[in-house]
Amino acid sequence: ARDIDTEIDTIVAEVDAYISSGELVSAWNTCNSYIPQMKKKANQNLLEAKKSEILAELKPIYATGVSAYNEEDYTLAQEIFSKIVAINPAYDQAQAYLDRTTSKLRALSGSN
């Protein structure tokens, strides 16, 4: 059987690479897929800490999304808010903006 714990350094490096390139959903999903496979609590904690790091990144990204929305760049706003909600479905403000953005895009495209 594969011992995921021995791969923690590689996994953390992968998560860090995703975070630094802005691929937060991939980073989040990587953490979530490996945490249950870890037998060592320290390794689980390490990945949980990475998840906290990802959550901390959401606030400035949210601000960027709001700016995009206010500048009527609804496509970018939708992309940003979708990313946030994929990571944190309980981020109500992001969900509200995502809904508004989707409505704006629908209205602009002429479809309902």
Biopython code that builds the backbone (N, CA, C, O; Angstrom):
import numpy as np
from Bio.PDB.StructureBuilder import StructureBuilder

atoms = [
    (1, "ALA", "N", (0.845, -1.200, 0.000)),
    (1, "ALA", "CA", (0.000, 0.000, 0.000)),
    (1, "ALA", "C", (0.880, 1.249, 0.000)),
    (1, "ALA", "O", (1.959, 1.279, 0.591)),
    (2, "ARG", "N", (0.391, 2.249, -0.667)),
    (2, "ARG", "CA", (1.127, 3.511, -0.787)),
    (2, "ARG", "C", (1.069, 4.277, 0.538)),
    (2, "ARG", "O", (-0.003, 4.461, 1.116)),
    (3, "ASP", "N", (2.222, 4.714, 1.002)),
    (3, "ASP", "CA", (2.283, 5.492, 2.244)),
    (3, "ASP", "C", (2.345, 6.975, 1.890)),
    (3, "ASP", "O", (3.409, 7.519, 1.593)),
    (4, "ILE", "N", (1.189, 7.605, 1.931)),
    (4, "ILE", "CA", (1.066, 9.014, 1.556)),
    (4, "ILE", "C", (1.902, 9.903, 2.479)),
    (4, "ILE", "O", (2.420, 10.934, 2.049)),
    (5, "ASP", "N", (2.032, 9.508, 3.734)),
    (5, "ASP", "CA", (2.783, 10.326, 4.694)),
    (5, "ASP", "C", (4.229, 10.568, 4.254)),
    (5, "ASP", "O", (4.803, 11.617, 4.545)),
    (6, "THR", "N", (4.809, 9.601, 3.557)),
    (6, "THR", "CA", (6.200, 9.772, 3.110)),
    (6, "THR", "C", (6.299, 10.814, 2.000)),
    (6, "THR", "O", (7.391, 11.282, 1.680)),
    (7, "GLU", "N", (5.163, 11.175, 1.415)),
    (7, "GLU", "CA", (5.146, 12.124, 0.299)),
    (7, "GLU", "C", (4.753, 13.539, 0.726)),
    (7, "GLU", "O", (4.490, 14.393, -0.120)),
    (8, "ILE", "N", (4.713, 13.785, 2.032)),
    (8, "ILE", "CA", (4.206, 15.068, 2.527)),
    (8, "ILE", "C", (4.971, 16.259, 1.947)),
    (8, "ILE", "O", (4.360, 17.269, 1.599)),
    (9, "ASP", "N", (6.285, 16.154, 1.839)),
    (9, "ASP", "CA", (7.060, 17.288, 1.310)),
    (9, "ASP", "C", (6.668, 17.599, -0.132)),
    (9, "ASP", "O", (6.542, 18.763, -0.514)),
    (10, "THR", "N", (6.481, 16.564, -0.916)),
    (10, "THR", "CA", (6.076, 16.733, -2.316)),
    (10, "THR", "C", (4.672, 17.323, -2.398)),
    (10, "THR", "O", (4.402, 18.198, -3.221)),
    (11, "ILE", "N", (3.794, 16.839, -1.546)),
    (11, "ILE", "CA", (2.409, 17.322, -1.539)),
    (11, "ILE", "C", (2.364, 18.795, -1.136)),
    (11, "ILE", "O", (1.669, 19.593, -1.765)),
    (12, "VAL", "N", (3.101, 19.150, -0.093)),
    (12, "VAL", "CA", (3.138, 20.549, 0.356)),
    (12, "VAL", "C", (3.723, 21.438, -0.742)),
    (12, "VAL", "O", (3.238, 22.546, -0.971)),
    (13, "ALA", "N", (4.756, 20.955, -1.414)),
    (13, "ALA", "CA", (5.356, 21.734, -2.510)),
    (13, "ALA", "C", (4.338, 21.943, -3.633)),
    (13, "ALA", "O", (4.272, 23.017, -4.230)),
    (14, "GLU", "N", (3.556, 20.918, -3.908)),
    (14, "GLU", "CA", (2.518, 21.010, -4.939)),
    (14, "GLU", "C", (1.459, 22.043, -4.535)),
    (14, "GLU", "O", (1.048, 22.876, -5.343)),
    (15, "VAL", "N", (1.031, 21.974, -3.288)),
    (15, "VAL", "CA", (0.031, 22.923, -2.783)),
    (15, "VAL", "C", (0.589, 24.348, -2.831)),
    (15, "VAL", "O", (-0.101, 25.275, -3.255)),
    (16, "ASP", "N", (1.833, 24.514, -2.397)),
    (16, "ASP", "CA", (2.464, 25.843, -2.424)),
    (16, "ASP", "C", (2.559, 26.386, -3.850)),
    (16, "ASP", "O", (2.347, 27.575, -4.087)),
    (17, "ALA", "N", (2.877, 25.509, -4.785)),
    (17, "ALA", "CA", (2.973, 25.931, -6.189)),
    (17, "ALA", "C", (1.606, 26.396, -6.692)),
    (17, "ALA", "O", (1.503, 27.405, -7.391)),
    (18, "TYR", "N", (0.576, 25.662, -6.336)),
    (18, "TYR", "CA", (-0.783, 26.073, -6.715)),
    (18, "TYR", "C", (-1.122, 27.430, -6.104)),
    (18, "TYR", "O", (-1.654, 28.309, -6.782)),
    (19, "ILE", "N", (-0.813, 27.593, -4.825)),
    (19, "ILE", "CA", (-1.130, 28.850, -4.141)),
    (19, "ILE", "C", (-0.392, 30.008, -4.805)),
    (19, "ILE", "O", (-0.987, 31.049, -5.087)),
    (20, "SER", "N", (0.894, 29.827, -5.052)),
    (20, "SER", "CA", (1.672, 30.940, -5.607)),
    (20, "SER", "C", (1.258, 31.284, -7.030)),
    (20, "SER", "O", (1.461, 32.412, -7.480)),
    (21, "SER", "N", (0.678, 30.319, -7.742)),
    (21, "SER", "CA", (0.220, 30.617, -9.105)),
    (21, "SER", "C", (-1.252, 31.037, -9.130)),
    (21, "SER", "O", (-1.827, 31.239, -10.199)),
    (22, "GLY", "N", (-1.854, 31.166, -7.948)),
    (22, "GLY", "CA", (-3.239, 31.618, -7.874)),
    (22, "GLY", "C", (-4.270, 30.532, -8.126)),
    (22, "GLY", "O", (-5.463, 30.815, -8.229)),
    (23, "GLU", "N", (-3.815, 29.297, -8.224)),
    (23, "GLU", "CA", (-4.745, 28.185, -8.459)),
    (23, "GLU", "C", (-5.233, 27.647, -7.112)),
    (23, "GLU", "O", (-4.918, 26.529, -6.705)),
    (24, "LEU", "N", (-6.014, 28.491, -6.442)),
    (24, "LEU", "CA", (-6.423, 28.175, -5.074)),
    (24, "LEU", "C", (-7.377, 26.992, -4.992)),
    (24, "LEU", "O", (-7.329, 26.219, -4.035)),
    (25, "VAL", "N", (-8.237, 26.846, -5.983)),
    (25, "VAL", "CA", (-9.171, 25.715, -5.959)),
    (25, "VAL", "C", (-8.387, 24.404, -6.063)),
    (25, "VAL", "O", (-8.691, 23.436, -5.366)),
    (26, "SER", "N", (-7.390, 24.380, -6.926)),
    (26, "SER", "CA", (-6.555, 23.175, -7.049)),
    (26, "SER", "C", (-5.805, 22.905, -5.747)),
    (26, "SER", "O", (-5.693, 21.759, -5.312)),
    (27, "ALA", "N", (-5.295, 23.966, -5.134)),
    (27, "ALA", "CA", (-4.590, 23.814, -3.856)),
    (27, "ALA", "C", (-5.540, 23.247, -2.799)),
    (27, "ALA", "O", (-5.196, 22.320, -2.067)),
    (28, "TRP", "N", (-6.730, 23.820, -2.738)),
    (28, "TRP", "CA", (-7.752, 23.400, -1.773)),
    (28, "TRP", "C", (-8.124, 21.931, -1.984)),
    (28, "TRP", "O", (-8.176, 21.148, -1.035)),
    (29, "ASN", "N", (-8.379, 21.577, -3.234)),
    (29, "ASN", "CA", (-8.780, 20.202, -3.544)),
    (29, "ASN", "C", (-7.657, 19.210, -3.260)),
    (29, "ASN", "O", (-7.910, 18.084, -2.831)),
    (30, "THR", "N", (-6.427, 19.627, -3.500)),
    (30, "THR", "CA", (-5.283, 18.758, -3.211)),
    (30, "THR", "C", (-5.207, 18.481, -1.713)),
    (30, "THR", "O", (-5.033, 17.336, -1.296)),
    (31, "CYS", "N", (-5.338, 19.526, -0.915)),
    (31, "CYS", "CA", (-5.338, 19.336, 0.548)),
    (31, "CYS", "C", (-6.450, 18.387, 0.966)),
    (31, "CYS", "O", (-6.227, 17.439, 1.719)),
    (32, "ASN", "N", (-7.642, 18.655, 0.470)),
    (32, "ASN", "CA", (-8.797, 17.838, 0.866)),
    (32, "ASN", "C", (-8.669, 16.387, 0.433)),
    (32, "ASN", "O", (-9.168, 15.489, 1.111)),
    (33, "SER", "N", (-8.007, 16.156, -0.687)),
    (33, "SER", "CA", (-7.895, 14.765, -1.140)),
    (33, "SER", "C", (-6.843, 13.998, -0.337)),
    (33, "SER", "O", (-6.965, 12.785, -0.162)),
    (34, "TYR", "N", (-5.817, 14.688, 0.149)),
    (34, "TYR", "CA", (-4.749, 13.984, 0.870)),
    (34, "TYR", "C", (-4.964, 13.891, 2.380)),
    (34, "TYR", "O", (-4.508, 12.934, 3.006)),
    (35, "ILE", "N", (-5.644, 14.859, 2.969)),
    (35, "ILE", "CA", (-5.801, 14.852, 4.432)),
    (35, "ILE", "C", (-6.364, 13.520, 4.951)),
    (35, "ILE", "O", (-5.816, 12.964, 5.903)),
    (36, "PRO", "N", (-7.437, 12.999, 4.356)),
    (36, "PRO", "CA", (-7.979, 11.734, 4.893)),
    (36, "PRO", "C", (-7.034, 10.540, 4.713)),
    (36, "PRO", "O", (-7.164, 9.531, 5.407)),
    (37, "GLN", "N", (-6.094, 10.659, 3.787)),
    (37, "GLN", "CA", (-5.169, 9.549, 3.535)),
    (37, "GLN", "C", (-3.956, 9.572, 4.462)),
    (37, "GLN", "O", (-3.222, 8.589, 4.565)),
    (38, "MET", "N", (-3.754, 10.702, 5.132)),
    (38, "MET", "CA", (-2.603, 10.842, 6.026)),
    (38, "MET", "C", (-2.858, 10.079, 7.325)),
    (38, "MET", "O", (-3.923, 10.191, 7.933)),
    (39, "LYS", "N", (-1.870, 9.313, 7.729)),
    (39, "LYS", "CA", (-1.990, 8.604, 9.005)),
    (39, "LYS", "C", (-1.393, 9.431, 10.143)),
    (39, "LYS", "O", (-1.819, 9.320, 11.293)),
    (40, "LYS", "N", (-0.410, 10.255, 9.813)),
    (40, "LYS", "CA", (0.249, 11.066, 10.839)),
    (40, "LYS", "C", (-0.507, 12.377, 11.037)),
    (40, "LYS", "O", (-0.745, 13.134, 10.096)),
    (41, "LYS", "N", (-0.872, 12.616, 12.281)),
    (41, "LYS", "CA", (-1.621, 13.830, 12.624)),
    (41, "LYS", "C", (-0.834, 15.088, 12.244)),
    (41, "LYS", "O", (-1.421, 16.076, 11.804)),
    (42, "ALA", "N", (0.473, 15.056, 12.409)),
    (42, "ALA", "CA", (1.297, 16.231, 12.076)),
    (42, "ALA", "C", (1.159, 16.591, 10.592)),
    (42, "ALA", "O", (1.128, 17.767, 10.230)),
    (43, "ASN", "N", (1.078, 15.576, 9.754)),
    (43, "ASN", "CA", (0.924, 15.831, 8.320)),
    (43, "ASN", "C", (-0.474, 16.355, 7.999)),
    (43, "ASN", "O", (-0.641, 17.237, 7.156)),
    (44, "GLN", "N", (-1.471, 15.802, 8.678)),
    (44, "GLN", "CA", (-2.833, 16.321, 8.516)),
    (44, "GLN", "C", (-2.868, 17.794, 8.921)),
    (44, "GLN", "O", (-3.459, 18.630, 8.237)),
    (45, "ASN", "N", (-2.224, 18.090, 10.045)),
    (45, "ASN", "CA", (-2.200, 19.472, 10.540)),
    (45, "ASN", "C", (-1.492, 20.405, 9.569)),
    (45, "ASN", "O", (-1.896, 21.554, 9.391)),
    (46, "LEU", "N", (-0.441, 19.906, 8.947)),
    (46, "LEU", "CA", (0.301, 20.703, 7.973)),
    (46, "LEU", "C", (-0.610, 21.088, 6.801)),
    (46, "LEU", "O", (-0.607, 22.234, 6.351)),
    (47, "LEU", "N", (-1.375, 20.133, 6.326)),
    (47, "LEU", "CA", (-2.282, 20.419, 5.211)),
    (47, "LEU", "C", (-3.467, 21.276, 5.662)),
    (47, "LEU", "O", (-3.962, 22.102, 4.895)),
    (48, "GLU", "N", (-3.918, 21.085, 6.888)),
    (48, "GLU", "CA", (-4.979, 21.958, 7.421)),
    (48, "GLU", "C", (-4.469, 23.400, 7.499)),
    (48, "GLU", "O", (-5.214, 24.342, 7.230)),
    (49, "ALA", "N", (-3.207, 23.564, 7.865)),
    (49, "ALA", "CA", (-2.610, 24.905, 7.919)),
    (49, "ALA", "C", (-2.561, 25.520, 6.518)),
    (49, "ALA", "O", (-2.767, 26.722, 6.353)),
    (50, "LYS", "N", (-2.291, 24.698, 5.529)),
    (50, "LYS", "CA", (-2.292, 25.181, 4.139)),
    (50, "LYS", "C", (-3.696, 25.633, 3.749)),
    (50, "LYS", "O", (-3.862, 26.624, 3.038)),
    (51, "LYS", "N", (-4.703, 24.901, 4.218)),
    (51, "LYS", "CA", (-6.084, 25.298, 3.932)),
    (51, "LYS", "C", (-6.388, 26.659, 4.563)),
    (51, "LYS", "O", (-7.076, 27.486, 3.964)),
    (52, "SER", "N", (-5.878, 26.884, 5.761)),
    (52, "SER", "CA", (-6.064, 28.190, 6.411)),
    (52, "SER", "C", (-5.395, 29.294, 5.599)),
    (52, "SER", "O", (-5.919, 30.400, 5.468)),
    (53, "GLU", "N", (-4.230, 28.966, 5.061)),
    (53, "GLU", "CA", (-3.503, 29.910, 4.206)),
    (53, "GLU", "C", (-4.343, 30.259, 2.966)),
    (53, "GLU", "O", (-4.418, 31.417, 2.555)),
    (54, "ILE", "N", (-4.956, 29.248, 2.395)),
    (54, "ILE", "CA", (-5.796, 29.454, 1.210)),
    (54, "ILE", "C", (-6.996, 30.335, 1.569)),
    (54, "ILE", "O", (-7.331, 31.264, 0.835)),
    (55, "LEU", "N", (-7.635, 30.038, 2.695)),
    (55, "LEU", "CA", (-8.784, 30.845, 3.124)),
    (55, "LEU", "C", (-8.382, 32.302, 3.333)),
    (55, "LEU", "O", (-9.151, 33.213, 3.025)),
    (56, "ALA", "N", (-7.187, 32.516, 3.852)),
    (56, "ALA", "CA", (-6.706, 33.886, 4.080)),
    (56, "ALA", "C", (-6.524, 34.642, 2.762)),
    (56, "ALA", "O", (-6.614, 35.869, 2.724)),
    (57, "GLU", "N", (-6.271, 33.908, 1.701)),
    (57, "GLU", "CA", (-6.092, 34.521, 0.379)),
    (57, "GLU", "C", (-7.424, 35.005, -0.209)),
    (57, "GLU", "O", (-7.436, 35.821, -1.132)),
    (58, "LEU", "N", (-8.524, 34.510, 0.316)),
    (58, "LEU", "CA", (-9.821, 34.813, -0.288)),
    (58, "LEU", "C", (-10.234, 36.272, -0.128)),
    (58, "LEU", "O", (-10.880, 36.833, -1.014)),
    (59, "LYS", "N", (-9.869, 36.888, 0.990)),
    (59, "LYS", "CA", (-10.314, 38.265, 1.232)),
    (59, "LYS", "C", (-9.797, 39.240, 0.172)),
    (59, "LYS", "O", (-10.590, 39.995, -0.391)),
    (60, "PRO", "N", (-8.486, 39.246, -0.118)),
    (60, "PRO", "CA", (-8.028, 40.148, -1.185)),
    (60, "PRO", "C", (-8.585, 39.769, -2.561)),
    (60, "PRO", "O", (-8.813, 40.638, -3.402)),
    (61, "ILE", "N", (-8.799, 38.486, -2.781)),
    (61, "ILE", "CA", (-9.375, 38.059, -4.060)),
    (61, "ILE", "C", (-10.820, 38.550, -4.163)),
    (61, "ILE", "O", (-11.270, 38.979, -5.225)),
    (62, "TYR", "N", (-11.525, 38.480, -3.056)),
    (62, "TYR", "CA", (-12.903, 38.990, -3.010)),
    (62, "TYR", "C", (-12.917, 40.476, -3.382)),
    (62, "TYR", "O", (-13.758, 40.919, -4.165)),
    (63, "ALA", "N", (-11.986, 41.233, -2.819)),
    (63, "ALA", "CA", (-11.903, 42.672, -3.116)),
    (63, "ALA", "C", (-11.658, 42.898, -4.608)),
    (63, "ALA", "O", (-12.220, 43.819, -5.200)),
    (64, "THR", "N", (-10.831, 42.067, -5.202)),
    (64, "THR", "CA", (-10.578, 42.155, -6.642)),
    (64, "THR", "C", (-11.858, 41.864, -7.425)),
    (64, "THR", "O", (-12.145, 42.512, -8.432)),
    (65, "GLY", "N", (-12.610, 40.892, -6.953)),
    (65, "GLY", "CA", (-13.883, 40.555, -7.598)),
    (65, "GLY", "C", (-14.880, 41.698, -7.524)),
    (65, "GLY", "O", (-15.576, 41.990, -8.497)),
    (66, "VAL", "N", (-14.945, 42.342, -6.371)),
    (66, "VAL", "CA", (-15.849, 43.483, -6.206)),
    (66, "VAL", "C", (-15.432, 44.615, -7.150)),
    (66, "VAL", "O", (-16.278, 45.250, -7.780)),
    (67, "SER", "N", (-14.134, 44.857, -7.241)),
    (67, "SER", "CA", (-13.642, 45.888, -8.164)),
    (67, "SER", "C", (-14.023, 45.556, -9.606)),
    (67, "SER", "O", (-14.478, 46.419, -10.357)),
    (68, "ALA", "N", (-13.829, 44.300, -9.975)),
    (68, "ALA", "CA", (-14.185, 43.876, -11.338)),
    (68, "ALA", "C", (-15.677, 44.084, -11.579)),
    (68, "ALA", "O", (-16.084, 44.553, -12.642)),
    (69, "TYR", "N", (-16.478, 43.734, -10.596)),
    (69, "TYR", "CA", (-17.930, 43.913, -10.712)),
    (69, "TYR", "C", (-18.267, 45.393, -10.887)),
    (69, "TYR", "O", (-19.046, 45.767, -11.763)),
    (70, "ASN", "N", (-17.669, 46.223, -10.044)),
    (70, "ASN", "CA", (-17.946, 47.664, -10.103)),
    (70, "ASN", "C", (-17.479, 48.288, -11.412)),
    (70, "ASN", "O", (-18.031, 49.289, -11.869)),
    (71, "GLU", "N", (-16.459, 47.687, -12.004)),
    (71, "GLU", "CA", (-15.963, 48.166, -13.300)),
    (71, "GLU", "C", (-16.704, 47.493, -14.460)),
    (71, "GLU", "O", (-16.344, 47.663, -15.625)),
    (72, "GLU", "N", (-17.737, 46.734, -14.121)),
    (72, "GLU", "CA", (-18.579, 46.028, -15.085)),
    (72, "GLU", "C", (-17.828, 44.973, -15.895)),
    (72, "GLU", "O", (-18.217, 44.639, -17.014)),
    (73, "ASP", "N", (-16.744, 44.451, -15.311)),
    (73, "ASP", "CA", (-16.052, 43.308, -15.918)),
    (73, "ASP", "C", (-16.666, 42.056, -15.288)),
    (73, "ASP", "O", (-16.070, 41.407, -14.429)),
    (74, "TYR", "N", (-17.873, 41.746, -15.745)),
    (74, "TYR", "CA", (-18.647, 40.688, -15.109)),
    (74, "TYR", "C", (-18.060, 39.298, -15.338)),
    (74, "TYR", "O", (-18.215, 38.409, -14.501)),
    (75, "THR", "N", (-17.394, 39.116, -16.457)),
    (75, "THR", "CA", (-16.790, 37.807, -16.726)),
    (75, "THR", "C", (-15.689, 37.521, -15.709)),
    (75, "THR", "O", (-15.629, 36.431, -15.140)),
    (76, "LEU", "N", (-14.822, 38.502, -15.486)),
    (76, "LEU", "CA", (-13.761, 38.338, -14.487)),
    (76, "LEU", "C", (-14.362, 38.188, -13.093)),
    (76, "LEU", "O", (-13.937, 37.336, -12.312)),
    (77, "ALA", "N", (-15.342, 39.012, -12.793)),
    (77, "ALA", "CA", (-15.986, 38.944, -11.474)),
    (77, "ALA", "C", (-16.582, 37.552, -11.241)),
    (77, "ALA", "O", (-16.436, 36.976, -10.163)),
    (78, "GLN", "N", (-17.245, 37.031, -12.253)),
    (78, "GLN", "CA", (-17.855, 35.702, -12.125)),
    (78, "GLN", "C", (-16.788, 34.633, -11.868)),
    (78, "GLN", "O", (-16.976, 33.739, -11.042)),
    (79, "GLU", "N", (-15.684, 34.737, -12.577)),
    (79, "GLU", "CA", (-14.580, 33.788, -12.402)),
    (79, "GLU", "C", (-14.047, 33.850, -10.962)),
    (79, "GLU", "O", (-13.821, 32.821, -10.325)),
    (80, "ILE", "N", (-13.855, 35.059, -10.473)),
    (80, "ILE", "CA", (-13.317, 35.248, -9.122)),
    (80, "ILE", "C", (-14.290, 34.746, -8.060)),
    (80, "ILE", "O", (-13.902, 33.998, -7.162)),
    (81, "PHE", "N", (-15.548, 35.154, -8.163)),
    (81, "PHE", "CA", (-16.515, 34.741, -7.140)),
    (81, "PHE", "C", (-16.779, 33.238, -7.193)),
    (81, "PHE", "O", (-17.029, 32.614, -6.161)),
    (82, "SER", "N", (-16.724, 32.661, -8.377)),
    (82, "SER", "CA", (-16.890, 31.202, -8.500)),
    (82, "SER", "C", (-15.767, 30.475, -7.775)),
    (82, "SER", "O", (-15.995, 29.473, -7.097)),
    (83, "LYS", "N", (-14.558, 30.990, -7.927)),
    (83, "LYS", "CA", (-13.391, 30.393, -7.273)),
    (83, "LYS", "C", (-13.564, 30.447, -5.752)),
    (83, "LYS", "O", (-13.313, 29.465, -5.053)),
    (84, "ILE", "N", (-13.992, 31.596, -5.256)),
    (84, "ILE", "CA", (-14.157, 31.765, -3.807)),
    (84, "ILE", "C", (-15.214, 30.801, -3.271)),
    (84, "ILE", "O", (-15.002, 30.137, -2.256)),
    (85, "VAL", "N", (-16.337, 30.732, -3.951)),
    (85, "VAL", "CA", (-17.441, 29.885, -3.494)),
    (85, "VAL", "C", (-17.076, 28.397, -3.600)),
    (85, "VAL", "O", (-17.539, 27.582, -2.802)),
    (86, "ALA", "N", (-16.255, 28.057, -4.578)),
    (86, "ALA", "CA", (-15.806, 26.662, -4.702)),
    (86, "ALA", "C", (-14.976, 26.257, -3.483)),
    (86, "ALA", "O", (-15.022, 25.111, -3.037)),
    (87, "ILE", "N", (-14.229, 27.204, -2.962)),
    (87, "ILE", "CA", (-13.392, 26.930, -1.792)),
    (87, "ILE", "C", (-14.196, 27.059, -0.505)),
    (87, "ILE", "O", (-14.095, 26.221, 0.391)),
    (88, "ASN", "N", (-14.990, 28.111, -0.426)),
    (88, "ASN", "CA", (-15.745, 28.373, 0.798)),
    (88, "ASN", "C", (-17.202, 28.688, 0.465)),
    (88, "ASN", "O", (-17.567, 29.851, 0.296)),
    (89, "PRO", "N", (-18.034, 27.647, 0.373)),
    (89, "PRO", "CA", (-19.445, 27.861, 0.030)),
    (89, "PRO", "C", (-20.190, 28.744, 1.034)),
    (89, "PRO", "O", (-21.250, 29.286, 0.719)),
    (90, "ALA", "N", (-19.642, 28.887, 2.230)),
    (90, "ALA", "CA", (-20.293, 29.707, 3.261)),
    (90, "ALA", "C", (-19.928, 31.187, 3.148)),
    (90, "ALA", "O", (-20.362, 31.996, 3.969)),
    (91, "TYR", "N", (-19.143, 31.542, 2.147)),
    (91, "TYR", "CA", (-18.752, 32.947, 1.947)),
    (91, "TYR", "C", (-19.942, 33.653, 1.292)),
    (91, "TYR", "O", (-20.013, 33.785, 0.070)),
    (92, "ASP", "N", (-20.869, 34.101, 2.137)),
    (92, "ASP", "CA", (-22.152, 34.612, 1.648)),
    (92, "ASP", "C", (-22.032, 35.818, 0.721)),
    (92, "ASP", "O", (-22.747, 35.910, -0.277)),
    (93, "GLN", "N", (-21.125, 36.745, 1.050)),
    (93, "GLN", "CA", (-20.990, 37.932, 0.194)),
    (93, "GLN", "C", (-20.531, 37.535, -1.203)),
    (93, "GLN", "O", (-21.011, 38.077, -2.198)),
    (94, "ALA", "N", (-19.610, 36.598, -1.272)),
    (94, "ALA", "CA", (-19.121, 36.146, -2.578)),
    (94, "ALA", "C", (-20.243, 35.461, -3.351)),
    (94, "ALA", "O", (-20.376, 35.647, -4.560)),
    (95, "GLN", "N", (-21.044, 34.674, -2.651)),
    (95, "GLN", "CA", (-22.176, 34.004, -3.305)),
    (95, "GLN", "C", (-23.180, 35.032, -3.818)),
    (95, "GLN", "O", (-23.713, 34.891, -4.919)),
    (96, "ALA", "N", (-23.435, 36.057, -3.025)),
    (96, "ALA", "CA", (-24.376, 37.104, -3.445)),
    (96, "ALA", "C", (-23.858, 37.818, -4.694)),
    (96, "ALA", "O", (-24.609, 38.062, -5.639)),
    (97, "TYR", "N", (-22.573, 38.148, -4.685)),
    (97, "TYR", "CA", (-21.988, 38.794, -5.867)),
    (97, "TYR", "C", (-21.988, 37.850, -7.066)),
    (97, "TYR", "O", (-22.210, 38.280, -8.198)),
    (98, "LEU", "N", (-21.742, 36.580, -6.821)),
    (98, "LEU", "CA", (-21.762, 35.606, -7.914)),
    (98, "LEU", "C", (-23.155, 35.564, -8.546)),
    (98, "LEU", "O", (-23.291, 35.543, -9.770)),
    (99, "ASP", "N", (-24.173, 35.553, -7.706)),
    (99, "ASP", "CA", (-25.546, 35.539, -8.222)),
    (99, "ASP", "C", (-25.838, 36.802, -9.035)),
    (99, "ASP", "O", (-26.405, 36.733, -10.125)),
    (100, "ARG", "N", (-25.443, 37.953, -8.490)),
    (100, "ARG", "CA", (-25.668, 39.222, -9.203)),
    (100, "ARG", "C", (-24.907, 39.258, -10.527)),
    (100, "ARG", "O", (-25.425, 39.695, -11.555)),
    (101, "THR", "N", (-23.674, 38.789, -10.469)),
    (101, "THR", "CA", (-22.829, 38.789, -11.663)),
    (101, "THR", "C", (-23.417, 37.889, -12.744)),
    (101, "THR", "O", (-23.450, 38.249, -13.921)),
    (102, "THR", "N", (-23.874, 36.722, -12.328)),
    (102, "THR", "CA", (-24.484, 35.782, -13.271)),
    (102, "THR", "C", (-25.728, 36.401, -13.902)),
    (102, "THR", "O", (-25.965, 36.251, -15.101)),
    (103, "SER", "N", (-26.517, 37.094, -13.092)),
    (103, "SER", "CA", (-27.712, 37.775, -13.622)),
    (103, "SER", "C", (-27.336, 38.852, -14.628)),
    (103, "SER", "O", (-27.965, 38.978, -15.678)),
    (104, "LYS", "N", (-26.308, 39.626, -14.301)),
    (104, "LYS", "CA", (-25.843, 40.685, -15.220)),
    (104, "LYS", "C", (-25.399, 40.075, -16.546)),
    (104, "LYS", "O", (-25.748, 40.572, -17.617)),
    (105, "LEU", "N", (-24.629, 38.999, -16.464)),
    (105, "LEU", "CA", (-24.137, 38.359, -17.688)),
    (105, "LEU", "C", (-25.288, 37.798, -18.513)),
    (105, "LEU", "O", (-25.281, 37.882, -19.741)),
    (106, "ARG", "N", (-26.271, 37.228, -17.834)),
    (106, "ARG", "CA", (-27.452, 36.715, -18.548)),
    (106, "ARG", "C", (-28.180, 37.851, -19.254)),
    (106, "ARG", "O", (-28.567, 37.735, -20.417)),
    (107, "ALA", "N", (-28.359, 38.949, -18.528)),
    (107, "ALA", "CA", (-29.065, 40.104, -19.101)),
    (107, "ALA", "C", (-28.303, 40.644, -20.310)),
    (107, "ALA", "O", (-28.902, 40.993, -21.327)),
    (108, "LEU", "N", (-26.992, 40.706, -20.190)),
    (108, "LEU", "CA", (-26.174, 41.232, -21.286)),
    (108, "LEU", "C", (-26.188, 40.312, -22.501)),
    (108, "LEU", "O", (-26.099, 40.770, -23.640)),
    (109, "SER", "N", (-26.301, 39.006, -22.246)),
    (109, "SER", "CA", (-26.304, 38.063, -23.371)),
    (109, "SER", "C", (-27.707, 37.903, -23.956)),
    (109, "SER", "O", (-27.889, 37.302, -25.014)),
    (110, "GLY", "N", (-28.686, 38.450, -23.251)),
    (110, "GLY", "CA", (-30.057, 38.395, -23.746)),
    (110, "GLY", "C", (-30.760, 37.084, -23.476)),
    (110, "GLY", "O", (-31.838, 36.834, -24.016)),
    (111, "SER", "N", (-30.155, 36.232, -22.636)),
    (111, "SER", "CA", (-30.825, 34.968, -22.302)),
    (111, "SER", "C", (-31.249, 34.998, -20.844)),
    (111, "SER", "O", (-30.692, 35.738, -20.033)),
    (112, "ASN", "N", (-32.239, 34.187, -20.527)),
    (112, "ASN", "CA", (-32.723, 34.162, -19.139)),
    (112, "ASN", "C", (-32.399, 32.857, -18.478)),
    (112, "ASN", "O", (-32.730, 32.657, -17.310)),
]
sb = StructureBuilder()
sb.init_structure("model")
sb.init_model(0)
sb.init_chain("A")
sb.init_seg("    ")
for serial, (resi, resn, name, xyz) in enumerate(atoms, 1):
    if name == "N":
        sb.init_residue(resn, " ", resi, " ")
    sb.init_atom(name, np.array(xyz, "f"), 0.0, 1.0, " ", f" {name:<3s}", serial, name[0])
structure = sb.get_structure()
